[in-house]
Amino acid sequence: MITFIVSILKDTARPVFPFTAIVGQEEMKLALILNVIDPKIGGVMIMGDRGTGKSTTIRAIADLLPQIEVVEDDLFNSHVSDYELMSDYVKKKLEDGSQVSTDLISVPMVDLPLGATEDRVCGTIDIEKALNEGIKTFEPGLLAKANRGILYVDEVNLLDDHLVDILLDSAASGWNTVEREGISIRHPARFVLVGSGNPEEGELRPQLLDRFGMHAEIRTVKEPSLRVQIVEQRSKFDSDPYKCIKEFQNQQDQLKQLIVNAQQMLSHVNIDYELRVKISEVCGALDVDGLRGDIVTNRAARAFAAYKQEDNVTVDHIKQVITLCLRHRLRKDPLETIDSGIKVEQVVNKIFQ
């Protein structure tokens, strides 16, 4: 008889490239940071060339974030005191006066594969068990896992439109409802939705694109010295990831603290009525449909002011974020030669003189 001795090694987390080590791509980094400070901005769509570090940057921001407190053994990463981020089961336990224990976990980073089905995304109800035993059994999907975290969809422009719709609805409302055969279950699904894609492979439909809070455009770095710096950083990380992480630990800790401080002071940041009027004036001048552009720009400006540790939004704060919030909301004109981002900047400079 042969005895096999299997030694089980402790599973260690795969090292992630440090966010502060990423060279350039400031627009993408700012959009991600602002969405982390205020998830109600509505996520970010990142479109750009192949090999420009989109996926690397998105995974790096998740690794940078401080741990969150969740109810232990809860399927939805429920918050212990915020009702908006709490499952119905946890609410009932608290209302009954039961004690709930908590745990600290890393911010969830969930990847949505292109071939995912609706049931895999939303979750499913076990109909057989419900009919035979009268018990509602819910099999959580990716939206449940992503609650209070980041949901990342690579090549979002290749994803089925109805799935993109589901993601955007959940991201906007903060809740996911699953209904099967007259049985209904809902759970919190408040997450930062991040989509990335290559414009050469097709664009998202305008009505879906409009639902993303921000839109960052990424271009390949042309400057030789910057390209060399990027290659060196990547080579350094590939040869010894832990040494590279240690080298940037101080910058990572400083940025993490800045984000925490901004999250705490966000509710106290004020934006003057005159500035709000000017934001709406810009949206009107650009012929932006609906009011999402106004709402997102106001939120992003407040988040940016909080990030800069300032209590009041200034014109500079608005100028830094408004292109990110509006460029994807402009009507496409096939005869237009000017870039939508430049068009936004021109109108902003004219109105905010």
LOTISE-293710 format. One record per residue (C-alpha): x, y, z; residue number from 0. Coordinates in steps of 0.2 Angstrom, whole numbers, plus 5000, padded with zeros to 4 digits. Last residue first. Layout:
LOTISE-293710
@c1:X | c2:Y | c3:Z | pos:NUM
...
end
This chain:
LOTISE-293710
@c1:4930 | c2:5415 | c3:4915 | pos:352
@c1:4921 | c2:5399 | c3:4920 | pos:351
@c1:4908 | c2:5400 | c3:4905 | pos:350
@c1:4921 | c2:5401 | c3:4891 | pos:349
@c1:4934 | c2:5390 | c3:4899 | pos:348
@c1:4921 | c2:5377 | c3:4902 | pos:347
@c1:4915 | c2:5378 | c3:4884 | pos:346
@c1:4932 | c2:5375 | c3:4877 | pos:345
@c1:4936 | c2:5361 | c3:4890 | pos:344
@c1:4920 | c2:5352 | c3:4885 | pos:343
@c1:4925 | c2:5353 | c3:4866 | pos:342
@c1:4942 | c2:5347 | c3:4870 | pos:341
@c1:4935 | c2:5331 | c3:4878 | pos:340
@c1:4923 | c2:5328 | c3:4864 | pos:339
@c1:4938 | c2:5328 | c3:4851 | pos:338
@c1:4935 | c2:5341 | c3:4837 | pos:337
@c1:4933 | c2:5334 | c3:4819 | pos:336
@c1:4914 | c2:5333 | c3:4820 | pos:335
@c1:4906 | c2:5326 | c3:4804 | pos:334
@c1:4900 | c2:5310 | c3:4812 | pos:333
@c1:4892 | c2:5320 | c3:4826 | pos:332
@c1:4890 | c2:5310 | c3:4842 | pos:331
@c1:4879 | c2:5318 | c3:4855 | pos:330
@c1:4889 | c2:5323 | c3:4871 | pos:329
@c1:4887 | c2:5312 | c3:4886 | pos:328
@c1:4904 | c2:5303 | c3:4885 | pos:327
@c1:4914 | c2:5320 | c3:4888 | pos:326
@c1:4904 | c2:5325 | c3:4903 | pos:325
@c1:4910 | c2:5318 | c3:4919 | pos:324
@c1:4929 | c2:5316 | c3:4915 | pos:323
@c1:4928 | c2:5333 | c3:4907 | pos:322
@c1:4921 | c2:5341 | c3:4923 | pos:321
@c1:4934 | c2:5334 | c3:4935 | pos:320
@c1:4949 | c2:5345 | c3:4935 | pos:319
@c1:4939 | c2:5361 | c3:4930 | pos:318
@c1:4927 | c2:5358 | c3:4944 | pos:317
@c1:4941 | c2:5358 | c3:4957 | pos:316
@c1:4949 | c2:5373 | c3:4949 | pos:315
@c1:4932 | c2:5383 | c3:4950 | pos:314
@c1:4932 | c2:5380 | c3:4969 | pos:313
@c1:4923 | c2:5368 | c3:4980 | pos:312
@c1:4923 | c2:5372 | c3:4999 | pos:311
@c1:4929 | c2:5362 | c3:5014 | pos:310
@c1:4946 | c2:5358 | c3:5007 | pos:309
@c1:4957 | c2:5342 | c3:5011 | pos:308
@c1:4962 | c2:5340 | c3:4992 | pos:307
@c1:4953 | c2:5323 | c3:4992 | pos:306
@c1:4938 | c2:5332 | c3:5000 | pos:305
@c1:4938 | c2:5345 | c3:4986 | pos:304
@c1:4939 | c2:5331 | c3:4973 | pos:303
@c1:4924 | c2:5322 | c3:4981 | pos:302
@c1:4914 | c2:5338 | c3:4980 | pos:301
@c1:4919 | c2:5341 | c3:4962 | pos:300
@c1:4914 | c2:5323 | c3:4958 | pos:299
@c1:4897 | c2:5324 | c3:4966 | pos:298
@c1:4893 | c2:5341 | c3:4957 | pos:297
@c1:4899 | c2:5334 | c3:4941 | pos:296
@c1:4889 | c2:5318 | c3:4943 | pos:295
@c1:4873 | c2:5327 | c3:4946 | pos:294
@c1:4875 | c2:5340 | c3:4932 | pos:293
@c1:4879 | c2:5326 | c3:4919 | pos:292
@c1:4865 | c2:5315 | c3:4925 | pos:291
@c1:4852 | c2:5328 | c3:4922 | pos:290
@c1:4845 | c2:5323 | c3:4905 | pos:289
@c1:4853 | c2:5325 | c3:4888 | pos:288
@c1:4869 | c2:5336 | c3:4886 | pos:287
@c1:4867 | c2:5350 | c3:4874 | pos:286
@c1:4885 | c2:5356 | c3:4877 | pos:285
@c1:4878 | c2:5374 | c3:4882 | pos:284
@c1:4865 | c2:5366 | c3:4893 | pos:283
@c1:4879 | c2:5355 | c3:4902 | pos:282
@c1:4890 | c2:5371 | c3:4904 | pos:281
@c1:4876 | c2:5381 | c3:4911 | pos:280
@c1:4872 | c2:5367 | c3:4923 | pos:279
@c1:4890 | c2:5368 | c3:4930 | pos:278
@c1:4888 | c2:5387 | c3:4930 | pos:277
@c1:4872 | c2:5386 | c3:4941 | pos:276
@c1:4881 | c2:5374 | c3:4953 | pos:275
@c1:4895 | c2:5386 | c3:4954 | pos:274
@c1:4884 | c2:5400 | c3:4959 | pos:273
@c1:4875 | c2:5390 | c3:4972 | pos:272
@c1:4891 | c2:5387 | c3:4981 | pos:271
@c1:4898 | c2:5369 | c3:4984 | pos:270
@c1:4901 | c2:5363 | c3:5002 | pos:269
@c1:4911 | c2:5349 | c3:5008 | pos:268
@c1:4905 | c2:5342 | c3:5025 | pos:267
@c1:4898 | c2:5326 | c3:5019 | pos:266
@c1:4915 | c2:5322 | c3:5010 | pos:265
@c1:4925 | c2:5324 | c3:5027 | pos:264
@c1:4926 | c2:5306 | c3:5031 | pos:263
@c1:4928 | c2:5299 | c3:5014 | pos:262
@c1:4942 | c2:5312 | c3:5011 | pos:261
@c1:4951 | c2:5307 | c3:5027 | pos:260
@c1:4951 | c2:5288 | c3:5022 | pos:259
@c1:4957 | c2:5293 | c3:5004 | pos:258
@c1:4971 | c2:5303 | c3:5011 | pos:257
@c1:4976 | c2:5289 | c3:5023 | pos:256
@c1:4977 | c2:5277 | c3:5009 | pos:255
@c1:4987 | c2:5289 | c3:4998 | pos:254
@c1:5000 | c2:5291 | c3:5013 | pos:253
@c1:5001 | c2:5272 | c3:5016 | pos:252
@c1:5004 | c2:5268 | c3:4997 | pos:251
@c1:5018 | c2:5282 | c3:4997 | pos:250
@c1:5026 | c2:5274 | c3:5012 | pos:249
@c1:5024 | c2:5256 | c3:5005 | pos:248
@c1:5032 | c2:5261 | c3:4988 | pos:247
@c1:5049 | c2:5252 | c3:4991 | pos:246
@c1:5041 | c2:5238 | c3:5001 | pos:245
@c1:5030 | c2:5234 | c3:4986 | pos:244
@c1:5045 | c2:5233 | c3:4974 | pos:243
@c1:5054 | c2:5222 | c3:4986 | pos:242
@c1:5039 | c2:5211 | c3:4987 | pos:241
@c1:5037 | c2:5210 | c3:4968 | pos:240
@c1:5055 | c2:5204 | c3:4965 | pos:239
@c1:5059 | c2:5201 | c3:4946 | pos:238
@c1:5042 | c2:5206 | c3:4940 | pos:237
@c1:5041 | c2:5222 | c3:4950 | pos:236
@c1:5058 | c2:5228 | c3:4944 | pos:235
@c1:5054 | c2:5224 | c3:4926 | pos:234
@c1:5037 | c2:5233 | c3:4928 | pos:233
@c1:5046 | c2:5249 | c3:4935 | pos:232
@c1:5059 | c2:5248 | c3:4922 | pos:231
@c1:5047 | c2:5247 | c3:4908 | pos:230
@c1:5037 | c2:5262 | c3:4914 | pos:229
@c1:5053 | c2:5272 | c3:4916 | pos:228
@c1:5058 | c2:5268 | c3:4899 | pos:227
@c1:5041 | c2:5273 | c3:4892 | pos:226
@c1:5042 | c2:5289 | c3:4902 | pos:225
@c1:5060 | c2:5293 | c3:4894 | pos:224
@c1:5054 | c2:5289 | c3:4877 | pos:223
@c1:5038 | c2:5301 | c3:4877 | pos:222
@c1:5024 | c2:5293 | c3:4867 | pos:221
@c1:5013 | c2:5286 | c3:4881 | pos:220
@c1:4999 | c2:5276 | c3:4874 | pos:219
@c1:4983 | c2:5285 | c3:4876 | pos:218
@c1:4969 | c2:5282 | c3:4890 | pos:217
@c1:4952 | c2:5290 | c3:4889 | pos:216
@c1:4943 | c2:5291 | c3:4906 | pos:215
@c1:4924 | c2:5291 | c3:4906 | pos:214
@c1:4915 | c2:5295 | c3:4922 | pos:213
@c1:4898 | c2:5292 | c3:4930 | pos:212
@c1:4893 | c2:5278 | c3:4919 | pos:211
@c1:4875 | c2:5278 | c3:4914 | pos:210
@c1:4878 | c2:5289 | c3:4899 | pos:209
@c1:4888 | c2:5274 | c3:4891 | pos:208
@c1:4872 | c2:5263 | c3:4892 | pos:207
@c1:4861 | c2:5276 | c3:4883 | pos:206
@c1:4875 | c2:5279 | c3:4870 | pos:205
@c1:4877 | c2:5261 | c3:4866 | pos:204
@c1:4895 | c2:5255 | c3:4870 | pos:203
@c1:4908 | c2:5257 | c3:4857 | pos:202
@c1:4917 | c2:5243 | c3:4846 | pos:201
@c1:4933 | c2:5233 | c3:4846 | pos:200
@c1:4944 | c2:5248 | c3:4841 | pos:199
@c1:4938 | c2:5257 | c3:4856 | pos:198
@c1:4947 | c2:5246 | c3:4867 | pos:197
@c1:4938 | c2:5242 | c3:4884 | pos:196
@c1:4937 | c2:5245 | c3:4902 | pos:195
@c1:4923 | c2:5245 | c3:4914 | pos:194
@c1:4923 | c2:5249 | c3:4933 | pos:193
@c1:4907 | c2:5248 | c3:4943 | pos:192
@c1:4910 | c2:5254 | c3:4961 | pos:191
@c1:4899 | c2:5244 | c3:4972 | pos:190
@c1:4883 | c2:5245 | c3:4982 | pos:189
@c1:4873 | c2:5229 | c3:4980 | pos:188
@c1:4862 | c2:5227 | c3:4995 | pos:187
@c1:4850 | c2:5212 | c3:4994 | pos:186
@c1:4833 | c2:5207 | c3:4987 | pos:185
@c1:4824 | c2:5191 | c3:4986 | pos:184
@c1:4807 | c2:5187 | c3:4977 | pos:183
@c1:4798 | c2:5171 | c3:4974 | pos:182
@c1:4784 | c2:5172 | c3:4962 | pos:181
@c1:4792 | c2:5159 | c3:4950 | pos:180
@c1:4809 | c2:5168 | c3:4951 | pos:179
@c1:4813 | c2:5186 | c3:4956 | pos:178
@c1:4830 | c2:5192 | c3:4960 | pos:177
@c1:4832 | c2:5210 | c3:4966 | pos:176
@c1:4849 | c2:5219 | c3:4967 | pos:175
@c1:4851 | c2:5235 | c3:4977 | pos:174
@c1:4862 | c2:5250 | c3:4977 | pos:173
@c1:4850 | c2:5259 | c3:4965 | pos:172
@c1:4863 | c2:5266 | c3:4953 | pos:171
@c1:4876 | c2:5251 | c3:4954 | pos:170
@c1:4861 | c2:5239 | c3:4953 | pos:169
@c1:4854 | c2:5247 | c3:4937 | pos:168
@c1:4871 | c2:5249 | c3:4929 | pos:167
@c1:4875 | c2:5230 | c3:4932 | pos:166
@c1:4858 | c2:5225 | c3:4925 | pos:165
@c1:4860 | c2:5236 | c3:4910 | pos:164
@c1:4877 | c2:5229 | c3:4906 | pos:163
@c1:4869 | c2:5212 | c3:4907 | pos:162
@c1:4856 | c2:5217 | c3:4895 | pos:161
@c1:4868 | c2:5224 | c3:4883 | pos:160
@c1:4879 | c2:5208 | c3:4882 | pos:159
@c1:4897 | c2:5211 | c3:4886 | pos:158
@c1:4909 | c2:5216 | c3:4871 | pos:157
@c1:4910 | c2:5234 | c3:4876 | pos:156
@c1:4913 | c2:5229 | c3:4894 | pos:155
@c1:4930 | c2:5223 | c3:4888 | pos:154
@c1:4936 | c2:5220 | c3:4906 | pos:153
@c1:4922 | c2:5221 | c3:4919 | pos:152
@c1:4927 | c2:5226 | c3:4936 | pos:151
@c1:4916 | c2:5226 | c3:4951 | pos:150
@c1:4923 | c2:5235 | c3:4966 | pos:149
@c1:4918 | c2:5234 | c3:4984 | pos:148
@c1:4904 | c2:5237 | c3:4996 | pos:147
@c1:4894 | c2:5224 | c3:4988 | pos:146
@c1:4904 | c2:5214 | c3:4975 | pos:145
@c1:4901 | c2:5197 | c3:4982 | pos:144
@c1:4882 | c2:5200 | c3:4981 | pos:143
@c1:4883 | c2:5207 | c3:4963 | pos:142
@c1:4894 | c2:5191 | c3:4958 | pos:141
@c1:4879 | c2:5179 | c3:4962 | pos:140
@c1:4872 | c2:5173 | c3:4979 | pos:139
@c1:4863 | c2:5156 | c3:4979 | pos:138
@c1:4847 | c2:5160 | c3:4988 | pos:137
@c1:4837 | c2:5147 | c3:4997 | pos:136
@c1:4819 | c2:5152 | c3:5002 | pos:135
@c1:4813 | c2:5138 | c3:5012 | pos:134
@c1:4795 | c2:5130 | c3:5010 | pos:133
@c1:4802 | c2:5113 | c3:5010 | pos:132
@c1:4796 | c2:5106 | c3:4993 | pos:131
@c1:4792 | c2:5122 | c3:4984 | pos:130
@c1:4806 | c2:5132 | c3:4990 | pos:129
@c1:4819 | c2:5118 | c3:4989 | pos:128
@c1:4814 | c2:5115 | c3:4971 | pos:127
@c1:4814 | c2:5134 | c3:4967 | pos:126
@c1:4832 | c2:5136 | c3:4973 | pos:125
@c1:4834 | c2:5155 | c3:4970 | pos:124
@c1:4848 | c2:5161 | c3:4959 | pos:123
@c1:4861 | c2:5175 | c3:4959 | pos:122
@c1:4862 | c2:5191 | c3:4950 | pos:121
@c1:4878 | c2:5189 | c3:4940 | pos:120
@c1:4879 | c2:5170 | c3:4939 | pos:119
@c1:4860 | c2:5169 | c3:4935 | pos:118
@c1:4862 | c2:5182 | c3:4921 | pos:117
@c1:4876 | c2:5172 | c3:4913 | pos:116
@c1:4894 | c2:5176 | c3:4913 | pos:115
@c1:4904 | c2:5173 | c3:4897 | pos:114
@c1:4913 | c2:5190 | c3:4897 | pos:113
@c1:4920 | c2:5186 | c3:4915 | pos:112
@c1:4915 | c2:5199 | c3:4929 | pos:111
@c1:4930 | c2:5201 | c3:4940 | pos:110
@c1:4926 | c2:5205 | c3:4959 | pos:109
@c1:4937 | c2:5215 | c3:4970 | pos:108
@c1:4931 | c2:5215 | c3:4988 | pos:107
@c1:4938 | c2:5227 | c3:5000 | pos:106
@c1:4950 | c2:5217 | c3:5011 | pos:105
@c1:4940 | c2:5210 | c3:5026 | pos:104
@c1:4938 | c2:5214 | c3:5045 | pos:103
@c1:4926 | c2:5204 | c3:5055 | pos:102
@c1:4910 | c2:5207 | c3:5064 | pos:101
@c1:4899 | c2:5198 | c3:5077 | pos:100
@c1:4880 | c2:5201 | c3:5078 | pos:99
@c1:4871 | c2:5201 | c3:5094 | pos:98
@c1:4852 | c2:5198 | c3:5093 | pos:97
@c1:4840 | c2:5212 | c3:5098 | pos:96
@c1:4826 | c2:5206 | c3:5087 | pos:95
@c1:4828 | c2:5222 | c3:5076 | pos:94
@c1:4847 | c2:5218 | c3:5075 | pos:93
@c1:4843 | c2:5200 | c3:5068 | pos:92
@c1:4830 | c2:5206 | c3:5056 | pos:91
@c1:4842 | c2:5219 | c3:5049 | pos:90
@c1:4855 | c2:5205 | c3:5047 | pos:89
@c1:4843 | c2:5195 | c3:5037 | pos:88
@c1:4837 | c2:5209 | c3:5027 | pos:87
@c1:4855 | c2:5213 | c3:5021 | pos:86
@c1:4864 | c2:5228 | c3:5026 | pos:85
@c1:4872 | c2:5242 | c3:5016 | pos:84
@c1:4858 | c2:5254 | c3:5016 | pos:83
@c1:4854 | c2:5250 | c3:5034 | pos:82
@c1:4872 | c2:5257 | c3:5040 | pos:81
@c1:4876 | c2:5249 | c3:5057 | pos:80
@c1:4885 | c2:5232 | c3:5055 | pos:79
@c1:4888 | c2:5234 | c3:5036 | pos:78
@c1:4884 | c2:5218 | c3:5026 | pos:77
@c1:4897 | c2:5209 | c3:5016 | pos:76
@c1:4883 | c2:5201 | c3:5006 | pos:75
@c1:4885 | c2:5182 | c3:5011 | pos:74
@c1:4886 | c2:5186 | c3:5029 | pos:73
@c1:4897 | c2:5174 | c3:5039 | pos:72
@c1:4903 | c2:5188 | c3:5051 | pos:71
@c1:4895 | c2:5205 | c3:5048 | pos:70
@c1:4907 | c2:5217 | c3:5039 | pos:69
@c1:4921 | c2:5229 | c3:5044 | pos:68
@c1:4931 | c2:5236 | c3:5029 | pos:67
@c1:4950 | c2:5235 | c3:5026 | pos:66
@c1:4958 | c2:5251 | c3:5019 | pos:65
@c1:4960 | c2:5253 | c3:5000 | pos:64
@c1:4977 | c2:5250 | c3:4991 | pos:63
@c1:4973 | c2:5233 | c3:4984 | pos:62
@c1:4957 | c2:5239 | c3:4976 | pos:61
@c1:4967 | c2:5253 | c3:4968 | pos:60
@c1:4980 | c2:5241 | c3:4961 | pos:59
@c1:4968 | c2:5230 | c3:4953 | pos:58
@c1:4961 | c2:5244 | c3:4943 | pos:57
@c1:4978 | c2:5251 | c3:4938 | pos:56
@c1:4984 | c2:5234 | c3:4932 | pos:55
@c1:4968 | c2:5231 | c3:4922 | pos:54
@c1:4970 | c2:5248 | c3:4912 | pos:53
@c1:4989 | c2:5247 | c3:4911 | pos:52
@c1:4991 | c2:5254 | c3:4893 | pos:51
@c1:4994 | c2:5237 | c3:4884 | pos:50
@c1:4980 | c2:5239 | c3:4872 | pos:49
@c1:4974 | c2:5257 | c3:4868 | pos:48
@c1:4960 | c2:5265 | c3:4878 | pos:47
@c1:4943 | c2:5266 | c3:4886 | pos:46
@c1:4940 | c2:5267 | c3:4904 | pos:45
@c1:4922 | c2:5268 | c3:4910 | pos:44
@c1:4920 | c2:5274 | c3:4928 | pos:43
@c1:4908 | c2:5271 | c3:4942 | pos:42
@c1:4892 | c2:5280 | c3:4947 | pos:41
@c1:4897 | c2:5295 | c3:4957 | pos:40
@c1:4888 | c2:5287 | c3:4971 | pos:39
@c1:4904 | c2:5277 | c3:4975 | pos:38
@c1:4911 | c2:5293 | c3:4983 | pos:37
@c1:4929 | c2:5292 | c3:4989 | pos:36
@c1:4932 | c2:5276 | c3:4979 | pos:35
@c1:4924 | c2:5284 | c3:4964 | pos:34
@c1:4936 | c2:5299 | c3:4966 | pos:33
@c1:4951 | c2:5288 | c3:4967 | pos:32
@c1:4946 | c2:5278 | c3:4951 | pos:31
@c1:4943 | c2:5294 | c3:4941 | pos:30
@c1:4960 | c2:5302 | c3:4947 | pos:29
@c1:4970 | c2:5286 | c3:4942 | pos:28
@c1:4962 | c2:5286 | c3:4925 | pos:27
@c1:4966 | c2:5304 | c3:4922 | pos:26
@c1:4984 | c2:5303 | c3:4929 | pos:25
@c1:4988 | c2:5289 | c3:4916 | pos:24
@c1:5007 | c2:5293 | c3:4920 | pos:23
@c1:5018 | c2:5280 | c3:4929 | pos:22
@c1:5011 | c2:5267 | c3:4941 | pos:21
@c1:5021 | c2:5265 | c3:4956 | pos:20
@c1:5008 | c2:5274 | c3:4967 | pos:19
@c1:4996 | c2:5260 | c3:4963 | pos:18
@c1:5008 | c2:5246 | c3:4969 | pos:17
@c1:5008 | c2:5231 | c3:4957 | pos:16
@c1:4998 | c2:5217 | c3:4966 | pos:15
@c1:5006 | c2:5202 | c3:4975 | pos:14
@c1:4996 | c2:5186 | c3:4974 | pos:13
@c1:4989 | c2:5182 | c3:4991 | pos:12
@c1:4996 | c2:5167 | c3:5000 | pos:11
@c1:4988 | c2:5150 | c3:5002 | pos:10
@c1:4996 | c2:5141 | c3:5016 | pos:9
@c1:5005 | c2:5126 | c3:5009 | pos:8
@c1:4997 | c2:5109 | c3:5010 | pos:7
@c1:5009 | c2:5094 | c3:5011 | pos:6
@c1:5002 | c2:5079 | c3:5004 | pos:5
@c1:5009 | c2:5063 | c3:5010 | pos:4
@c1:5004 | c2:5048 | c3:4998 | pos:3
@c1:5004 | c2:5031 | c3:5006 | pos:2
@c1:5007 | c2:5017 | c3:4995 | pos:1
@c1:5000 | c2:5000 | c3:5000 | pos:0
end
